[in-house]
Amino acid sequence: MKFRQNSSRDEIPELEITPMLNVMLVVLAFFVAVAANLAEEGQHLRVRLPQEAEALDIETPETEPDSPEEREFLQVVLQEGGQLFANDRPIEKAQLLEQVPGYLQRSPHRRVYLRVSGDVAYETVIETLTALKEIGGDRVSLVIGSGESR
């Protein structure tokens, strides 16, 4: 059995990089054009993502709920001194813990958000969050952020 020997061992293979450079220049030109348009003061790129109802072709109700009981989330604010507010209304902790199960049972999409406002002891936050989590499970969340109302 005889193996072929490459007679042109001295030849260096050529690599065509011109097509790759053409593509890279087009991509670079695109990013330069986009950056130049976005760099102008007062210009913002607006992106509208489809809402969940649009993505799933679900009809949404025409009217928005006006009463706090009809909202899809319950915002509980824990302030200094252990004061609690549910949707901007003062409420006692025992009363809140009694009302949360009924609120969550009305719809599977309802959520409870706990937001801490001011200097509240860590222990108080954990106690309140734990009590709410025992009732609502994964439908209860702690809001982390600047603490400002939106």
GUSE-129023 format. One record per residue (C-alpha): x, y, z. Coordinates in steps of 0.2 Angstrom, whole numbers, plus 2048, in hexadecimal, padded with zeros to 3 digits. Each point is the difference from the previous one (the first is absolute). Example, Ala and Ser with C-alpha at 12.3 -4.5 7.8 and 13.67 -1.06 7.14 Angstrom:
83E7EA827/8068117FD/
***
This chain:
800800800/8078107FB/7FB811807/7FF80F7F5/80D80D804/7FB8127FE/80C8077F3/7FC812804/806801812/8088117FD/7EF8087FB/7F780A80E/7ED7FF800/7F780F7FC/7F280780B/7F380B7F8/7FB80D80D/7F880D7F5/7EE7FA802/802800813/8078127FF/7F18057F6/7F47F980C/80980880F/8008117F7/7EE7FF7FD/7FD7FC812/80B80E806/7F780C7F5/7EF7FB807/806803812/8088107FC/7EF8067F8/7F67FA80E/80B80880D/8008117F7/7ED800800/7FF7FC812/80D80C805/7F680F7FC/7FA809810/7ED7FD803/7FF7F07F5/7FB7F0808/7FE7EF7F9/7EE7FA804/7FD7EE7FF/7EE7F9803/8007EE805/7EF7F77FE/7F67FE810/7FD7EF807/7EE8017FA/8058057EE/80D7F27FF/7F37F2805/7F18087F6/7F6802810/7F380D801/80280D80E/7F1808808/7FB8117FA/7FF808811/80E80280C/7FC7FB812/7FD81080B/7FF7F9811/8107FA809/7F77EF803/8007FD7EE/8128037FD/80B7F27FA/80D80380E/7FF806812/80E80C805/8047FE813/80B80E806/8097FD811/806811808/80A80580F/7F97FA810/7F77F17F8/7F28097F8/7F87F77F1/7F78077F1/7F67F67F4/7FE80A7EF/80381080A/7F47FC80E/8057FD812/7FD7EF806/8057F580F/80B7F17FD/7F37F3807/7F28087F4/80C7FF7F1/8047EE804/7ED7FC800/7FC8097F0/80F7FA7F5/7F97EE7FE/7F08067F9/80880D7F5/80B7F27F8/7F27F47FE/7F680B7F5/80D7FE7F1/80F7F67FD/80980F7F8/7FF80B810/810803809/806809810/80F80B800/808806811/8098107FF/80B80780E/800813802/80C80880C/80B7F980E/7F77F0805/8097F280A/8067F17F5/7F77F580D/7EF8097FD/8027FE7ED/8047EE801/7F27FC80C/7F38097F5/8067F87F0/8007EF808/7EE802807/7FB8067EE/80A7F17F8/7F77F380B/7EF8067F9/8058047EE/80F7F67FC/8088057F0/7F380D7FC/80880B80E/81080A7FB/80B80D809/8028107F5/812805800/8058117F9/800812804/7F17FF80B/7F780F7F7/7EE7FE7FB/7FC7FF7EE/
***
